[in-house]
Every structure is written in C-alpha cells, then in structure tokens.
C-alpha cells in the first residue's frame, strides 16, 4: 500500500465492502413499512358503529377498531385491534424475511464482485 498525505490508502474493494455492509445492515434492521391506516369516515357515532360491524365481518379488524373507537365502543375497538394483531404480525414477519433475503443476496453479489477483482 502506498502512503499519502492523509494516511495509508485503503484498497478500493475494502471501502466498497464497508459501504455494502453498512447498507445491508440498514436494510436488515429497517422497520417494515406500516400498513396504510384509514380513519373511520362515518359522520356520527351510530353510523361509525354500523360501519365497524360491517368491517369486522369482512375481517378488516384494524379499520373496524378505528370505527368502534369513533363510535365510543372501547371494548369493541379493543377486540377488533386484538384480532388485527395476528395478521399484521405475520405480514411484518414476511416483510422482515424478505428484507433479510435481499440483504443476503446483496452481500453475496458484493462478495463476488470484490473477489472477482482478485483474480
């Protein structure tokens, strides 16, 4: 290695590898995007309760919980939100797994690129 005025010079591949590791770490540790949340569009509490019941029957528990809250039904909202946790947790787990696989693929490509220059 050749020394310069600013200290020893690092090989280019090492710097690229460092940046890639930092990028991959950020990708792996990033939070999955939260699902889009809709507030209840009901005009009054009675309508919010009816909308909540309909959403609950459709399995849209997060939105149903928001409408139950707008209707002033705290226990209905809690039940709906508890039901929403299961599917959201599974979606988050899948998203995290996808991010981990993408990071592994990125690292494999980087490793291949760095070592192809050694030949």
C-alpha positions as CSV (number, residue, x, y, z in Angstrom):
1,X,0.0,0.0,0.0
2,X,1.1,3.5,-0.7
3,X,1.0,6.2,2.0
4,X,-0.4,9.6,1.2
5,X,-0.5,12.8,3.0
6,X,-3.7,11.8,4.7
7,X,-2.5,8.5,6.0
8,X,-2.4,5.0,4.5
9,X,-4.5,4.4,1.4
10,X,-7.2,1.7,1.7
11,X,-7.9,-0.7,-1.2
12,X,-11.0,0.3,-3.1
13,X,-12.6,-3.1,-2.6
14,X,-12.4,-2.7,1.2
15,X,-14.2,0.6,1.1
16,X,-16.9,-0.8,-1.2
17,X,-17.2,-3.8,1.1
18,X,-17.6,-1.4,4.1
19,X,-20.3,0.6,2.4
20,X,-22.1,-2.5,1.3
21,X,-22.1,-3.9,4.9
22,X,-23.5,-0.6,6.2
23,X,-26.2,-0.6,3.5
24,X,-27.1,-4.2,4.2
25,X,-27.3,-3.6,7.9
26,X,-29.6,-0.7,7.4
27,X,-31.8,-2.8,5.1
28,X,-32.0,-5.7,7.5
29,X,-32.6,-3.5,10.6
30,X,-35.2,-1.2,8.9
31,X,-38.7,-1.5,10.1
32,X,-41.2,-2.8,7.6
33,X,-43.5,-0.2,6.2
34,X,-46.6,0.0,8.3
35,X,-49.8,-0.9,6.6
36,X,-51.9,2.1,5.5
37,X,-54.3,3.2,8.1
38,X,-57.7,4.6,7.3
39,X,-59.7,6.6,9.8
40,X,-63.4,5.9,10.1
41,X,-65.3,8.0,7.6
42,X,-68.6,7.9,9.5
43,X,-70.5,11.1,10.1
44,X,-71.8,10.2,13.5
45,X,-71.3,7.5,16.2
46,X,-74.3,5.4,15.2
47,X,-73.0,5.3,11.6
48,X,-69.5,4.5,12.9
49,X,-70.8,1.5,14.8
50,X,-72.6,0.2,11.7
51,X,-69.5,0.7,9.6
52,X,-67.4,-1.0,12.3
53,X,-69.7,-4.0,12.4
54,X,-69.5,-4.4,8.6
55,X,-65.7,-4.1,8.5
56,X,-65.4,-6.6,11.4
57,X,-67.5,-9.1,9.4
58,X,-65.2,-8.6,6.4
59,X,-62.1,-9.3,8.5
60,X,-60.8,-5.7,8.3
61,X,-60.2,-5.6,12.0
62,X,-57.8,-2.6,12.1
63,X,-60.3,-0.3,10.4
64,X,-63.2,-1.8,12.4
65,X,-61.3,-0.9,15.6
66,X,-60.9,2.7,14.4
67,X,-64.7,2.9,13.7
68,X,-65.6,1.3,17.1
69,X,-63.4,4.0,18.7
70,X,-65.2,6.7,16.7
71,X,-68.5,5.2,17.9
72,X,-67.3,5.3,21.5
73,X,-67.3,1.5,21.8
74,X,-64.0,0.9,23.7
75,X,-64.5,-2.9,24.2
76,X,-65.4,-3.4,20.5
77,X,-62.3,-1.4,19.5
78,X,-60.0,-3.5,21.7
79,X,-61.4,-6.7,20.4
80,X,-61.0,-5.6,16.8
81,X,-57.5,-4.4,17.4
82,X,-56.5,-7.7,19.1
83,X,-57.8,-9.6,16.1
84,X,-55.8,-7.3,13.8
85,X,-52.5,-8.0,15.6
86,X,-52.3,-11.6,14.2
87,X,-52.4,-10.8,10.5
88,X,-50.2,-7.7,10.9
89,X,-47.6,-9.7,12.8
90,X,-47.5,-12.3,10.1
91,X,-47.2,-9.6,7.4
92,X,-44.3,-8.0,9.3
93,X,-42.5,-11.3,9.7
94,X,-42.8,-11.9,6.0
95,X,-41.5,-8.4,5.2
96,X,-38.6,-8.8,7.6
97,X,-37.7,-12.2,6.0
98,X,-37.9,-10.6,2.5
99,X,-35.5,-7.8,3.7
100,X,-33.1,-10.4,5.2
101,X,-33.1,-12.4,1.9
102,X,-32.4,-9.2,-0.1
103,X,-29.5,-8.3,2.2
104,X,-28.0,-11.7,1.9
105,X,-28.3,-11.5,-1.9
106,X,-26.6,-8.1,-1.9
107,X,-23.8,-9.4,0.3
108,X,-23.3,-12.4,-2.0
109,X,-23.1,-10.1,-5.0
110,X,-20.7,-7.8,-3.3
111,X,-18.5,-10.7,-2.2
112,X,-18.4,-12.0,-5.7
113,X,-17.6,-8.5,-7.1
114,X,-14.8,-8.0,-4.6
115,X,-13.2,-11.4,-5.1
116,X,-13.6,-11.3,-8.9
117,X,-11.0,-8.4,-8.9
118,X,-8.5,-10.6,-7.0
119,X,-8.1,-13.0,-9.9
